[in-house]
C-alpha cells in the first residue's frame, strides 16, 4: 500500500473526491457530445447514409473489445511511482481531445472517403476514451479502502459527470450556431475544439490532484487472457454487475442516441433536445445529495433495484403517452433516479473488484473495468443499428 502524508485530513479527502470527480466531467463532456450529436452530424452534415454510419458504430465496437481488454490488462500490470492508473489517464487525455475534433471534421471527400474517415477518426476517439475511462474506473478502489468513502467519491464523480453532460447539453447547439456563422460543419468542428481543450486541461488537473493510496501488492504471477477471464467468470457478484450495467446503459445511452432525431423530426423543435437533456442531467445533481444518507440506511443493491424499476416505469410511460408534454416530467423523474442510483453502481464495481482479489489472489480491476466498459459502450450502438 502506498503511503501518503495526511491521508486522513479533510483537505486530502476532498482533494481526492473533487480531483477524481472532475475526470468524469471531462469524459461526459466528450462522450455525451459524441453519443448525442455524432450520428445526426454524419447523416445531416457529412452526408453519410444512416445505415452505413450505424453499421460503422457496430463494427468499431469489436475493435473496442480488443482495445478495452488490452488497456485493462496493461493497467493491471503497471507499477510506477504515479501508481498503476494515473499514467494511462494522462496518456489518454490528448488522444481523447484530438479524437473529439477529428470525428466532427468533414473533409471534402466522396461519400466512401467520408465513411473511411469516419471509421478512422471514430476509432481514434474511442481509443482515447478507453485510455482515459478504463483506468478511471479501476482507480476507485485505490483511492480509499473504506466502502462508505468510496460511495462518497463515486457520488462526487457522478455529480461532475452530470455537470459535464449539462455543459454539453446546454452549450453544444448554441456554440455550433455561434462558432459556425451559418456553416454547421464549421460550427461542429470549432465547438469540439473548445470542448477538446477543456477535456485535456481538466484531465491534467485530475491526474495532478489525486493519489493512489490503496494499491494492491505487486505480483510476479504469470497470467493469460484465459486465466484472467476465468477469474472474472468465477466472481459471481461481478457477473451480476456486468449484466446489470449492460441493460441499465442499454436504456440510458439508447435514449441519448435517439433524442436528437426525436425532437428534430417528431417534435419539429431541435432546440428542445437541449432542454430535455439538461433536465435529465441537472435534476440528478440534487438527488445525489441524499445518496450517501440512503446508503447509510439501505444497501447499494436495493437502492439500485429501486432505481431500475423507476427507469422502466419512465420509459414505459413515455412510450405509451407519446406526447411531448410528458417529456419534461418524464425526464425529471428519470433524472431523480439517475442521481439516487448511478453512483451506487460505480461504488459496487469497486467493491466486487475487492471481492475478486480476495477470491483469486489477483487484483484485476483494470481487466474488470475493460470488460464492463465494453458492456456499457456496446448496447447503445446495437440499439441504433436495430
ABEGO torsion letter per residue (X at the ends): XBBBBGAABAAAAAAAAAAAAAAAAAAAAAAAAAAAAAAAAAAAAAGBBAAAAAAAAAAAAAAAAAAAAAAAAAAAABBBAAEAAAAAAAAAAAAAAAAAAAAABBBBBBAAAAAAAAAAAAAAAAAAAAAAAAAAAAAAAAABABAAAAAAAAAAAAAAAAAAAAAAAAAAAAAAAAAAGGBAAAAAAAAAAAAAAAAAAAAAAAAAABBBAABBBBBABBBBAAAAAAAAAABAAAAAAAAAAAAAAAAAAAAAAAAAAAAAAAAGBAAAAAAAAAAAAAAAAAAAAAAAAAAAABBAAAAAAAAAAAAAAAAAAAAAAGBAAAAAAAAAAAAAAAAAAAAAAAAAAAAAAAAAAAAAGBBAAAAAAAAAAAAAAAAAAAAAAX
